[in-house]
Amino acid sequence: MLGFNGERYDPLTHTYALGQGYRSYSQVLMRFQRPDDLSPFLEGGLNAYAYCKNDPVNYQDGSGHAPTVAQLQAAIKKRRRPATAQAEPALVNAYQKAKSVSVEEGSIFERKYSAQPEPPVVKVHQKAKSVSFAGGTIFEGNYPAHYKHFQERKALINQLDRLNTFNELLNSDLDHLWNPATRLNYRKHNLFPAYRRRLTSMIQSLEEVKIEKERIQHRLQAIRW
């Protein structure tokens, strides 16, 4: 019978003999060394894979008495501890006890801390409000003079940058108008009066930009640090 259930181990070949030597399973190769069609077991016979839980590649069972799937499921269900109703009164008593303690602690807390102190944020705000600069306070919105000058200086510098960009565009258009080819093209299409008006407007715009830039530069000199 040992030759049929895989319990006989051959020390020479290091295999388990199955089916009176027709087949053998090698633990080193982890597979059968003969095709399955040479097995003497027919349908309904003994399980030749019982020693390895029907999985000769991943499992090994030297005794040949591996449990079936049904046996494993029955063992798992047996080990499960059923939920008993005896624990419910204990949980209820513990909850009621904790609830009574929380109520007592809540009453003590209310008696001890009924008068809440003033929030620290308010104190910090009031303390910082008393610090003044140049006759005014920051928190009241009366910024010091040097801060106002800083804001004005930043705005003037941005305006000056825009004027410089506009001045470059005007000079580029003026160079295009002074080009002899442009003047000849205006004359060719009888548009020389329009050319003169555009040239005059361009020169006037450049003069206005120059005056505004000088005004900004004088103001920047007056409020510099």
C-alpha positions as CSV (number, residue, x, y, z in Angstrom):
1,M,0.0,0.0,0.0
2,L,2.9,2.3,0.5
3,G,3.6,2.3,-3.2
4,F,0.1,3.6,-4.0
5,N,-0.2,6.5,-1.5
6,G,3.3,8.0,-1.9
7,E,4.6,7.1,1.6
8,R,7.4,4.9,0.4
9,Y,10.6,6.9,-0.1
10,D,13.3,5.5,-2.3
11,P,16.7,6.6,-0.8
12,L,18.6,5.7,-4.0
13,T,16.6,7.9,-6.4
14,H,15.4,10.4,-3.7
15,T,11.9,10.1,-5.0
16,Y,8.5,8.9,-3.8
17,A,7.3,5.8,-5.6
18,L,3.7,5.9,-6.9
19,G,1.7,3.2,-8.6
20,Q,4.1,0.3,-8.0
21,G,7.0,2.0,-9.6
22,Y,5.2,3.3,-12.7
23,R,5.6,6.9,-11.5
24,S,7.7,8.7,-9.0
25,Y,7.8,12.2,-7.6
26,S,11.1,14.1,-7.2
27,Q,11.4,16.7,-4.5
28,V,14.4,18.2,-6.3
29,L,12.7,18.6,-9.7
30,M,9.3,19.3,-7.9
31,R,7.4,17.3,-10.6
32,F,6.5,13.7,-11.6
33,Q,9.2,11.9,-13.5
34,R,6.7,9.9,-15.6
35,P,3.7,11.1,-17.6
36,D,0.3,10.8,-15.9
37,D,-1.0,8.4,-18.5
38,L,1.3,5.7,-17.0
39,S,-0.4,5.9,-13.6
40,P,-2.4,2.8,-12.6
41,F,-5.0,4.9,-10.9
42,L,-8.4,5.1,-12.7
43,E,-11.3,7.4,-12.1
44,G,-12.5,6.9,-8.5
45,G,-9.3,5.4,-7.3
46,L,-6.8,6.6,-4.6
47,N,-5.5,10.2,-4.8
48,A,-1.9,10.1,-6.0
49,Y,-1.5,13.8,-5.0
50,A,-2.7,13.4,-1.4
51,Y,0.8,13.7,0.1
52,C,1.3,17.2,-1.4
53,K,-2.2,18.6,-0.9
54,N,-3.0,18.2,-4.6
55,D,-0.3,20.7,-5.4
56,P,3.1,18.9,-6.0
57,V,4.8,22.2,-6.9
58,N,4.1,24.4,-3.9
59,Y,3.4,21.9,-1.1
60,Q,5.0,18.8,0.4
61,D,3.6,16.2,2.8
62,G,5.8,13.3,3.6
63,S,3.2,11.4,5.6
64,G,0.6,11.4,2.7
65,H,-2.2,12.4,5.0
66,A,-2.8,16.0,3.9
67,P,-6.2,17.4,5.0
68,T,-8.8,18.1,2.4
69,V,-10.4,21.5,1.8
70,A,-13.5,20.5,3.7
71,Q,-11.4,19.4,6.7
72,L,-9.6,22.7,6.7
73,Q,-12.8,24.7,6.6
74,A,-14.3,22.7,9.5
75,A,-11.2,23.3,11.6
76,I,-11.4,27.0,11.0
77,K,-15.0,27.2,12.0
78,K,-14.3,25.1,15.1
79,R,-11.7,27.6,16.2
80,R,-13.9,30.6,15.8
81,R,-15.2,31.9,19.2
82,P,-18.9,32.5,18.9
83,A,-20.2,35.9,20.2
84,T,-22.0,35.4,23.5
85,A,-24.7,37.5,24.9
86,Q,-23.1,37.5,28.3
87,A,-20.8,40.3,27.4
88,E,-23.6,42.8,26.7
89,P,-24.5,43.5,30.4
90,A,-20.9,44.1,31.2
91,L,-20.6,46.6,28.4
92,V,-23.7,48.4,29.5
93,N,-22.5,48.6,33.1
94,A,-19.2,49.9,32.0
95,Y,-20.8,52.5,29.8
96,Q,-23.1,53.7,32.6
97,K,-20.2,53.9,35.0
98,A,-18.1,55.9,32.6
99,K,-21.1,58.2,31.8
100,S,-21.7,58.9,35.5
101,V,-18.0,59.7,36.0
102,S,-18.0,62.1,33.0
103,V,-21.1,63.9,34.3
104,E,-19.4,64.4,37.7
105,E,-16.2,65.6,36.1
106,G,-18.2,67.9,33.9
107,S,-19.8,69.6,36.9
108,I,-16.4,70.0,38.5
109,F,-15.1,71.6,35.4
110,E,-18.0,74.0,35.1
111,R,-17.6,75.1,38.8
112,K,-13.8,75.5,38.5
113,Y,-13.6,77.1,35.1
114,S,-16.8,79.0,34.8
115,A,-14.9,82.3,34.5
116,Q,-12.9,82.0,31.3
117,P,-9.7,84.2,31.1
118,E,-9.4,86.8,28.4
119,P,-8.0,85.2,25.2
120,P,-4.2,85.8,24.8
121,V,-4.7,87.0,21.2
122,V,-6.6,90.0,22.4
123,K,-3.9,90.9,24.9
124,V,-1.1,90.7,22.3
125,H,-3.1,92.8,20.0
126,Q,-3.7,95.5,22.6
127,K,-0.1,95.5,23.6
128,A,1.2,95.9,20.0
129,K,-1.4,98.6,19.4
130,S,0.4,100.9,21.9
131,V,3.6,100.9,19.8
132,S,3.6,104.0,17.7
133,F,5.8,105.3,14.9
134,A,6.0,109.0,13.8
135,G,2.9,110.0,15.7
136,G,0.7,107.1,14.6
137,T,0.1,103.4,15.1
138,I,0.4,100.6,12.6
139,F,-2.7,98.8,13.8
140,E,-4.8,102.0,13.5
141,G,-3.8,102.4,9.9
142,N,-1.7,105.5,10.4
143,Y,1.5,104.3,8.6
144,P,4.7,106.2,9.3
145,A,6.0,108.7,6.7
146,H,8.9,106.5,5.5
147,Y,6.5,103.7,4.7
148,K,4.2,106.0,2.7
149,H,7.3,107.2,0.8
150,F,8.3,103.7,0.1
151,Q,4.9,102.9,-1.4
152,E,5.0,106.2,-3.5
153,R,8.5,105.4,-4.7
154,K,7.6,102.0,-5.8
155,A,4.6,103.3,-7.8
156,L,6.7,106.0,-9.4
157,I,9.4,103.5,-10.5
158,N,6.7,101.4,-12.1
159,Q,5.3,104.4,-13.9
160,L,8.8,105.4,-15.1
161,D,9.4,102.0,-16.5
162,R,6.2,102.2,-18.5
163,L,7.1,105.6,-19.8
164,N,10.5,104.3,-20.9
165,T,8.9,101.5,-22.9
166,F,6.5,104.0,-24.5
167,N,9.3,106.3,-25.3
168,E,11.2,103.5,-27.1
169,L,8.1,102.8,-29.2
170,L,7.7,106.4,-30.2
171,N,11.4,106.7,-31.2
172,S,11.0,103.6,-33.3
173,D,8.0,105.1,-35.1
174,L,9.8,108.4,-35.5
175,D,12.8,106.7,-37.2
176,H,10.4,105.0,-39.5
177,L,8.8,108.3,-40.5
178,W,12.2,110.0,-41.0
179,N,13.1,107.2,-43.4
180,P,13.3,108.7,-47.0
181,A,11.5,105.7,-48.4
182,T,8.6,106.3,-46.1
183,R,8.4,110.0,-47.0
184,L,8.5,109.1,-50.7
185,N,5.7,106.6,-50.2
186,Y,3.5,109.3,-48.6
187,R,4.2,111.7,-51.5
188,K,3.5,109.0,-54.0
189,H,0.0,108.5,-52.7
190,N,-0.7,112.2,-52.1
191,L,-0.7,111.7,-48.3
192,F,2.0,114.2,-47.4
193,P,-0.3,116.3,-45.2
194,A,-1.2,113.2,-43.2
195,Y,2.5,112.5,-42.9
196,R,3.2,116.0,-41.5
197,R,0.3,115.6,-39.0
198,R,1.6,112.2,-37.8
199,L,5.1,113.6,-37.5
200,T,3.9,116.5,-35.5
201,S,1.9,114.3,-33.2
202,M,4.8,112.0,-32.7
203,I,7.2,114.8,-31.7
204,Q,4.6,116.3,-29.3
205,S,4.1,112.9,-27.6
206,L,7.8,112.5,-27.2
207,E,8.0,116.0,-25.5
208,E,5.1,115.1,-23.1
209,V,6.9,111.8,-22.2
210,K,10.1,113.7,-21.5
211,I,8.4,116.2,-19.2
212,E,6.6,113.5,-17.3
213,K,9.8,111.5,-16.8
214,E,11.6,114.6,-15.5
215,R,8.8,115.2,-13.0
216,I,9.0,111.6,-11.7
217,Q,12.8,111.8,-11.4
218,H,12.5,115.0,-9.4
219,R,10.0,113.4,-7.1
220,L,12.1,110.3,-6.6
221,Q,15.0,112.6,-5.6
222,A,12.8,114.3,-3.1
223,I,11.6,111.2,-1.3
224,R,14.8,109.1,-1.5
225,W,16.0,107.5,1.7
